[in-house]
Amino acid sequence: MGLRGEHRRRARRAVVIVWVLLVAAAGALTLWIRDSSEPAGPYVWQNTEPGETYDLPPCPTPDAGRPATCAYADPR
């Protein structure tokens, strides 16, 4: 094998190390971009007193002959 075989091993090792670093960087970048682009979401915690009505969005209206369904569950 000699010098030529040792050189090939070092080159392969370097290629594998660079590949692993690129995969890790790409994964971190993907997670960072995905997290920064997502909105906070439509869900908001509402503080209400007992007996207060909940601030719920209106039910959709039926259109084109299709009935609209609207159901809210009481969290108590």
MOCOR-V433516 format. One line per field, one symbol per residue. phi: phi as a letter, one per 20 degrees, with the letter a starting at -180 (. if undefined). psi: psi as a letter, one per 40 degrees, with the letter a starting at -180 (. if undefined). burial: # if it has 16 or more other ideal C-beta (glycine too) atoms within 10 Angstrom, else .. Layout:
phi: ???
psi: ???
burial: ???
This chain:
phi: .mffffffffffffffffffffffffffffffffffeeffoeecfdecegnfeeedffffefclmefedbbcdefe
psi: caddddddddddddddddddddddddddddddddddehidiehhhhhiiheiiigiiiiiiiifehihihhhihe.
burial: ............................................................................
